[in-house]
């Protein structure tokens, strides 16, 4: 049977693998050899799911959005990852990875962050487990996501502003990898998305797969069947999208629609639409689609959303797009901002700017009234209020 999941060598079709400096070879190999054994163990699952229930507040609701359904002519459900502790899906992954780090005897945690949600989620679990935490964050993002920086510092993390490149997510990831190269023996790198060398893309997808596991159960309760006609999610590195589709990836009855950030437009030179604009290359240890110049230099990505301006894409999503398993929409800044206000006014839910890209994709699909559509609201909009207020004042 054809599968879109990872193969035993860490590849999704032609994408994936582990292209890493020699100094990290042992760290990554140790993780490759241990991650499945740990995740599938009874003791891990017991602790992981207890924390989901009692700490994160899972299961997150599957909310029937009545007025949005009427507007778009379908049966629209919102998977409310915004209601998790820390306000996004990121906590699903960090809780799992810190338990893995503990089992592997690591004492120091590093992470990269763009919008700050993964940084907050990492700082949160480090506080919970009493572990040292260093978060690398581009200086541009430190300035536009200052509330999340304050949260990380309150939680006891050291936030390191990165001043190379355009000072955003790519540059923060570069610095985190440099740190890992300098401290390979005691340090565990919690990557926040389905990017990086194998096994990270598969490990993060498995830890986020709780999203689609719950969707199956919740749809059965609400619709009498455990699959939707459409799944929608935003995609930057791709972790909330990977979690949303995980249990449906090989189910061809389910159409998968992903929304990436087109910034100021695909032809503007200020975009982060990697699946539309990228060429095959290597970034942060994986072979995937990369926004790059003709001579292979990585181009700077741009999006109004700090969580989506990454010049690469998770290899699972590169493969699905190449195989036409997913339909990928390029959503411009203003479309996402308008969609955020629409959900807020119609359903009383203020979404993260990342999630608003998925919401904006709804208008680009012609639904039938009986279509069951599930859209993951990956995070809440507290962190984006400054951007939202500026937009509101601009369009008055």
N, C-alpha and C positions, 0 to 999 in steps of 0.2 A: 504493500500500500504506500502511495506517495505521502510523504510527510514534509511539513515546513519547519519541523523542530530541528534542533542541533544534531549533528552526527557525532560519532565517537571521537572524531579528531577535532571537534570544536568548530566545525564549519556549518553554515547555513548555505547550501549551494556553493557558490564560489566565494562567499563572504565569511569572515570570522578569523579563526586562528589565533595564534599568540606570537606576535612579532615584538620581541622585547630585548632590552640590553642584557648582556650576559650576567651582570650582577644581580638581576631580578629573576634569573631562570629558576633558581631553587625555590624562591618564594612562590612563584606562580605554579611550579610543578607540585609543590606541597599542597597547594590549594586544589589543583586539579585532582590530585589523588585522594583528597579527604572530603571535599564539599558534599558529594552525594551521600557518602557513608554517614556524615554528620546529619544532613538534612533529613534523611530517611530514617534515622534512628528514632526509636520510641521516646527516649528521654528528651531529645531535641523537640520533637513534635508536641510533646506534653507541655513543656515550658513555653514554647513559641505560641501555642494556641491559648494557653492560660493568660499570657501577656496580651494577646489580641483581645481577649474577652474583657479582662479586668483593667487593663492599662490603656489600650488604644481605643476601646469602646466598639469593637466589632461584634456582630456584622454591621457594616455601614448600610443605611437604608437604601432600598430601591424605590424611588419616589415616582409615582405616576403624575406627570406634569400636565394637568388637565387643560389649562389655557394654552400652553405651548403646543400641545397635541392638536388642539383646534386650529391653531394658526398654521401648522405645517401639514395638517391632513394625515396624521398617523397616530399610533399609540406610543407616545414618547415617555420613556422611563429614564430618570436620572440616577446614576449610581453615585451616591453621595460620599465620595472620598474626602470632601471638604469637611465632613463632620468628625473625622478621626482626630485623636489627640495630636496636637501640633498643626492641624489644619490642612493636611494633604496626604496623599498616598505614600509619601516618602518613608514614613515611619514603619510601614510593612517590611521594607527592605532592611532598614538599619537595625531593627530588633533582631531579625534573622542573622544578619552578618555579625553583630556583636556577640551573639551566642556562638557562632562559628569561630570568631577570633579567640574567645575564652577557651574553647575546646582545643584550639591549636597553641595555647600557651602564650599568646601575644599580650603585651601590657600597654602598648601605646597605639592610639588610633589616629589616623589622618583621613581627611576627606577633602573633596573639592565641592564648591557650590556656586551656582549661578544666581538664581532668584533668592537663594538663602534657605529655601524650604528643606533641602537635603542637609544643609549645614545645621539647621535647628534640630532636625530629626536625629542627626548624628550626635550633636551635643547633648540632646535629651537622653539618649540611651547610654552615653558615656557617664552622665550624671547618675543615672539609674544603677549602672554597674560599677561605678567608682573607678573609671579608667581615664587616663590622660587623653585629651582631645585637642588636635590642631586642625583648623579648617582654613584652607586656602580659598581666597575669594578675590576676583578681579576688582581693582580699585573703582572702576566704573560702577560695578554692581554694589560695592560697599556703600557708594554714595546714593544710588537709587533704591537700595533696600536696607536703609539704616535701621529700621525697626527690627528686622531679622538679625542684624549684627548685634544689636543691644541684647536681644534674647539669647543669642549664642554666648555672649560674654557673661550674662547673668547666670547661665547654666554652667559656667566654669570653663568654657572652651577658650583657646587662644585663636583669635581670628587674624590671619596674615593677609594684608592687602597686597595684591600682585600688580606690579606696575609695568610688566612687559606686554608687548603686542597691543591689542586694543583694550586690554585690562578687563576681559570678561571670562566666560566659562572655559574656553580653550586654554587660556593662559593660566588660569587657576589649576587646571588639570595638569598642565606641563610642570608646574611647581610642585604639585603633590607627588608626581612621579619622580622628580629630582630628590625630594625628601626621602621617598621610599628607597631609592638607590643608595642613599647615605646611611639608612638605618634598616637594612633588610631583616636583621635577626629578630628584633623585638617589636617591629611595627606591622600593623595590619591596616591596609588601605581599604576603607569602605567606599567603593565606587557607587555613585548615586543613580546610575542609569544602566541601560542594557548596552553599554559600550565598554571598550577596553579589551585586553587579551582574554581568551578563553581561560578559565570558566566564567568570568564575570557576566557576560551577556546572558548565559543560560542560568546562572545562579540567581541573578537579579530577577529574571523573568519568573523563575520558580517561586521566589519569595513574594513576588507581586501577584502570583496566580490565584491567591486568595480572592482577588476581585472577581475573576470569572467563575471561580468555584461557588461564590455566594450568588452571583447572577443566576446560575443554573437553578439553584434551590429556590431563590426568590421568584424567578419567572414561573416555575412550576406552581408555586402558591398562587400567583396573581393571574396567570394566563393559561394554566393547565398544560403547559409544555415548557421544556427546559432550555429552549434556544430562541433567540430573536431572529428577525429577518435582517436587521442591520445592527452593527456595532460601530459607534463613533468614539474617537479619542483624539486628543492632540498628540503630536509627536515631535520631540526635540532630539534627545538621546533615545527615548522611547520606552521608559519603564512603565508608565501608567498604561500606555497602549499595549505593551506586551502582556501586562497582567490582565487587561480587559479581554484580550483575544485568546489567552493561553489555552483554555479548554475548548475553544472553538476553531483553532487555527487550521485543523484538517477537516472541519465540517463545512463542506461546500454549500450547504443550505444557507449559511450565514454570510452576508456581504459585509466586508470590512472597509470602513471609510476613515482614513486618517487625515488630520489637518496639520500641515507644517506651516512655518512662519515665512510668508513672502515679504515681510517688512514693508518697504515702500514700493514694492513691485518686482516681479521677476527680472525685468530688464533694467532695473534702477541702479544696480551695483550696490544696493543696500538691502540685502535679503538674507534669509537663513533657510531657504527652501532647498535643502541638500538633495532630496530625492529628484527634484526637477532639474537642478543645476549641477549636481555633483558628477564627478568621474571616479572610476575605480582607483583607489589608492590606499595608503596605510595611514591611520591616525590613532594615536594613543594605544598602539599594540594590536590593532585589528585591521584586517583588509575589509574595506567597506566603501561606500560612496563618500567622496570628500569634495568640498568646494575648494578648487585649486586652480592656480594659473597654469598656462600651457607647459611651463617648465617644472611643475610639481610643487610650487610653493603654496602653502595653505592660505586661502583667502580669508579675510575677516568677515565673519557673519554679522548680520544686524537684524534685530527685531526689537520692537517696543517692549516685548516680554523677555525679561532676563533669563527665564528658564528655557527658552527655545532658540537662543542665538548661538548655536553650536554648528561648526562647519562640517561635522560628520553626522552619522546616523547609526543606530544600532544595527549590526549585521543581519539580525532577524528581519528588520524592516526593509533593508536594502534588498534582501532576497525575495521577500514577499512582493515588493513593487516590481522587481525584475521578472518575477513569475506571473505577474498580473493577479495575484491572490488578493491584494489590497488596492483600493482606489485612493490615491493621495491628492488632496486638494491643497493648493497654495493660497493661504489666507493673508490678506494684507492687514497692516496695523489698524487702519480705520474700520475695516470690516469686523475685526475682533473686538475693538472698543465698542462699536455699535451693538454687537451681539451681547456683550457683557451688560450693557444698559438694558437691553431688551429682556434678558432673563431676570434682571433685578426688578424691573417694573411689572413684568407679567407674573412672575412666580415668587417674588420676594427673596431671591437667593442671589447674593453678590459673589460671582465666581472669580477665581484667579484668572489673570490675563491669559495664561497658558490654556486653561479650559475654554476660555471664550473663543479661541480659534476653532475648537471642535464645534461649538455652538454655531459659529458663523457658517460652517459647512452644511448645516441643515437646509439652508435656502438653495443649495446647489443640487439637491436631489429631489426628484419627483416621486413622492410616496403614494401608495394606495392606502385608503382609509384603514384597512385591516392590518397594515404592516406594523409589526412590533419592533420598536427602535429603542436601543439602550445606548445612552451617551454617558460617558464617565466625566463627572465634574471632579477633576483631579485635585483641586485645591480651592481654598476660599480666598476672597479678594482683599482681605485686610492689608496685605503687603503692597497692594497696587493702588491704594486710595489716592496717593499723590498724582499718579498718572491719570486715574479716572477723573479727578477734579479738574486737572488741566484740560483734558479732552472736553469735559462738560462746559467749561468756560469758553473754550475755542469754538464749539458748535452752537452756542447760544444764538 
